[in-house]
Every structure is written in C-alpha cells, then in structure tokens.
C-alpha cells in the first residue's frame, strides 16, 4: 500500500508553483507591446488569482527587456521563454529542466502556421479571429506537449474544421430562408 507522505504545507506550496508538470509548457501568452494579453492558454491548473499574478509578473519582466537580451529568463521555480514577432510577444512558461531552444522552435512553428493561415498574420487578425488562433494552437499543442509538428497537417485539420463550419452555416441560412418563404 502506497501512503501519501506529503504534508499539507508542501502540498499547498506545490499548488502555487508556476510549473507542476515534469515536462512541457505550462502556459502560452500573446502579449502586445502595450502589455495587453491577446491570447492566454494554460496547460496547468491554477487559480485565477495565480494566473493573473503570473500574467502581471511575466508581462513586466518581458516588456522591460531590451531587444538584444536573451529570450530566456528565470521566474520562480521555472523558466520563461519568449520571442517577439512584430508588435506581439509570444511567451511560454516551461519547467526548469525543459529545453529552451525547442520551446523557441514551438513558438516559431505556431507563428509560421498563423502566417500561412492568415497570410502574414498581424495583431488585428488575432484580435478579430481569436477562435482560429486558439484552434490552430490546439492542433499544435495538447496538454503542454507538441502533438503535431507538420504545418500542412495542422492547416489541413483547421481547413477541414472551417469547411464543416461553413457547411453548417450555409445549411442554417438555407433553413431560415426556406422557413421565411413558407410563412409568406
């Protein structure tokens, strides 16, 4: 029989840690140069209060850094890896033993897929089409781990989803039109 030997204070301490996963990404944030969060995806469970604290702290840390500085920094018991593309910072939180360069590649892969989908993505694309940005991210990363590295496969899956959505929308429109003619 396995007995849980963790004391309550240790369990509470772990619940406030940024990264309670052995490997992988704990969060991905897209932050504008003005400090506005444009997208936030969390792969670990934590309270809204902790999430807000992390967003505030990480935003201040990243925005305060000069352009030529390293894209990795220590934060609590974890590392923050970020990369700036135009007016947006793509920021991830990873475990202390995770590879920063692989994380930069994951960020870059996400940006490449966004670019292909939107045709040179910009901040406004992400503001007005945030559902698609999340959908693309969900095709790439599941539970903090990269699941699909092929840009073509991700774009194909998102394209199929778009086709289904369009078909359902046009069916709904036709149904409304035909019910309107039936009344008249």
C-alpha positions in Angstrom: 0.0 0.0 0.0 1.4 3.4 -1.0 1.0 6.1 1.5 0.9 9.8 0.7 3.7 11.3 2.8 3.3 14.9 1.6 2.5 17.3 4.4 -0.2 19.9 3.9 2.2 22.8 3.7 4.2 21.1 1.0 1.0 20.3 -1.0 0.0 24.0 -0.7 3.4 25.2 -1.8 3.2 23.0 -4.9 -0.3 24.3 -5.8 1.2 27.9 -6.0 4.2 26.9 -8.2 4.2 28.0 -11.7 5.0 24.7 -13.2 3.8 21.5 -11.6 4.4 19.3 -14.7 7.5 17.3 -15.1 7.9 18.4 -18.7 6.2 20.6 -21.2 4.6 24.0 -21.5 2.6 25.3 -18.6 1.2 28.4 -20.4 1.4 30.3 -23.6 0.6 34.0 -23.7 0.5 36.5 -26.6 1.1 40.0 -25.2 1.1 43.3 -27.1 3.9 45.9 -26.7 1.3 47.8 -24.6 1.0 44.9 -22.2 -2.4 43.7 -23.3 -3.0 39.9 -23.3 -4.2 38.9 -26.8 -4.3 35.1 -26.1 -3.8 33.1 -23.0 -3.7 29.3 -22.9 -3.0 27.4 -19.6 -1.8 23.8 -19.5 -1.7 23.6 -15.7 -4.5 24.0 -13.2 -4.2 27.0 -11.0 -6.4 29.7 -9.5 -7.4 32.8 -11.4 -5.6 34.8 -8.9 -2.3 32.9 -9.6 -2.9 33.2 -13.3 -3.3 37.0 -13.1 -0.2 37.3 -10.9 1.8 35.3 -13.4 0.5 37.4 -16.3 1.3 40.6 -14.5 4.8 39.5 -13.4 5.8 37.9 -16.7 4.5 40.9 -18.8 6.5 43.3 -16.7 9.6 41.1 -17.0 9.4 40.6 -20.7 8.4 44.2 -21.7 11.2 45.6 -19.6 13.9 43.6 -21.5 15.9 45.2 -24.3 15.8 43.7 -27.8 19.3 42.2 -27.8 18.8 40.4 -24.5 18.5 36.6 -24.1 15.0 35.2 -24.7 15.0 33.0 -21.6 14.6 34.2 -18.0 14.1 32.6 -14.7 10.7 33.0 -13.0 10.1 31.4 -9.6 10.8 27.7 -10.0 10.5 27.8 -13.8 11.7 29.4 -16.9 10.0 31.9 -19.2 10.9 31.6 -22.9 9.6 34.4 -25.2 10.1 35.7 -28.7 8.9 38.9 -30.3 7.2 39.0 -33.6 6.3 42.5 -34.8 4.1 44.0 -32.1 3.5 40.8 -30.2 5.4 38.8 -27.6 4.8 35.0 -27.6 5.6 34.0 -24.1 5.7 30.5 -22.6 6.4 29.1 -19.2 8.3 25.8 -19.0 9.8 23.6 -16.4 13.3 24.1 -15.1 14.7 21.1 -16.9 12.9 21.7 -20.3 14.8 22.8 -23.4 14.5 26.5 -24.1 15.6 26.1 -27.8 12.9 23.5 -28.5 10.4 25.8 -26.9 11.5 28.7 -29.2 11.0 26.3 -32.1 7.5 25.5 -30.9 6.7 29.2 -30.7 8.2 29.8 -34.2 6.2 26.8 -35.6 3.0 28.4 -34.2 3.8 31.7 -35.8 4.5 30.0 -39.1 1.2 28.3 -39.1 -0.6 31.5 -38.2 1.2 33.3 -41.0 0.1 30.6 -43.5 -3.5 30.6 -42.3 -4.0 34.4 -42.2 -1.5 35.3 -44.9 1.1 37.3 -42.9 -0.6 37.4 -39.5 -0.9 40.6 -37.6 -2.2 41.6 -34.2 -5.6 42.5 -35.6 -6.1 39.0 -37.1 -5.6 37.6 -33.7 -8.0 40.1 -32.0 -10.8 39.5 -34.5 -10.2 35.8 -35.2 -9.1 34.7 -31.7 -11.1 31.4 -32.0 -9.0 30.4 -35.0 -5.8 31.3 -33.2 -6.9 29.0 -30.3 -7.9 26.3 -32.8 -4.6 26.4 -34.5 -2.8 26.3 -31.1 -4.9 23.3 -30.1 -3.9 21.4 -33.2 -0.2 22.0 -32.4 -0.1 21.6 -28.6 -2.1 19.4 -26.4 -1.6 19.3 -22.6 1.5 21.4 -22.9 3.2 19.0 -25.4 3.7 19.5 -29.1 1.4 16.9 -30.8 1.7 17.9 -34.4 4.9 19.3 -36.0 3.7 19.3 -39.6 2.4 22.7 -40.7 0.5 21.1 -43.6 -1.3 18.7 -41.2 -2.3 21.5 -38.9 -3.5 23.7 -41.7 -5.4 20.7 -43.2 -7.2 20.0 -39.9 -8.1 23.6 -39.4 -9.2 23.9 -43.1 -11.5 20.8 -42.6 -12.9 22.4 -39.5 -13.6 25.6 -41.5 -15.3 23.7 -44.2 -17.6 21.9 -41.8 -18.4 25.2 -40.1 -19.2 26.9 -43.4 -21.4 24.0 -44.5 -23.4 24.2 -41.2 -23.7 27.9 -41.5 -25.0 27.7 -45.1 -27.4 24.9 -44.1 -28.7 27.2 -41.3 -29.1 30.1 -43.7 -31.0 28.0 -46.2 -33.3 26.6 -43.5 -34.1 30.2 -42.3 -34.7 31.3 -45.9 -37.0 28.4 -46.7 -38.9 28.8 -43.4 -39.3 32.6 -44.2 -40.7 31.8 -47.7 -43.1 29.2 -46.2 -44.6 31.9 -43.9 -45.0 34.5 -46.7 
